[in-house]
Amino acid sequence: MTAQKKAGAGIVVGVLAVQGAFIEHERRLEALGATCIELRRGSDVHRNFDCLVLPGGESTVQSKLLHELDMFDTLEEYIENGMPTLGTCAGMILLAHSSEIEGFDTLPITIKRNAYGRQLGSFTACSDQGAPLTFIRAPRISSMDTGVEVLASYNNYPVAVRFANQLACAFHPELDDDPWLHKLLLSLARK
Ligand SMILES: NC(=O)CC[C@H](N)C(=O)O
């Protein structure tokens, strides 16, 4: 077994799979040895999983479906009770404070949706720390509480943060070669 595989061995990840880029997360996590279950309907959120992934996609649609499919309250409770959670792009918007969508509002940051450009759409870059970044109509973190730790920045703007059990990023780590955020999520789930 490789060192990479060990990171996720024995860990079950619930991946929100109502819309967006969830399959790419599953591939990453399974390559690290984790087992993924897709959360598609209300009953799925009552299955056993150790940590949660909220993928990129369209946050307005995801929020609507979470409510319609009766998944919202249970997932909110899990996050509030400390389940390790990774929210990427639209997933970060769901965790953050936002007046534009009805999200969890469990992560004390404010965001501006589509701040990295509607026209340009997507681009790849390198973080100030040297990690690859893929942005797709990404939100920008416009403010954050003092307890929020910056894990990565781009042009001095925070693009990945941690607040206790919650990890969030504006980019798409499932599309990049370096699975450092997935590994961090799995390490939180192991504790
Ligand atoms: N790649 C993404 O997840 C884009 C997020 C999208 N712009 C939103 O507001 O939901």
The ligand as an ORCA input file, in Angstrom:
! r2SCAN-3c Opt
* xyz 0 1
  N     -17.109     26.495     -9.907
  C     -18.037     26.849     -9.077
  O     -18.405     26.125     -8.146
  C     -18.679     28.151     -9.387
  C     -19.583     28.671     -8.304
  C     -20.719     29.458     -8.934
  N     -20.234     30.635     -9.573
  C     -21.753     29.800     -7.865
  O     -21.941     30.917     -7.561
  O     -22.348     28.909     -7.344
*
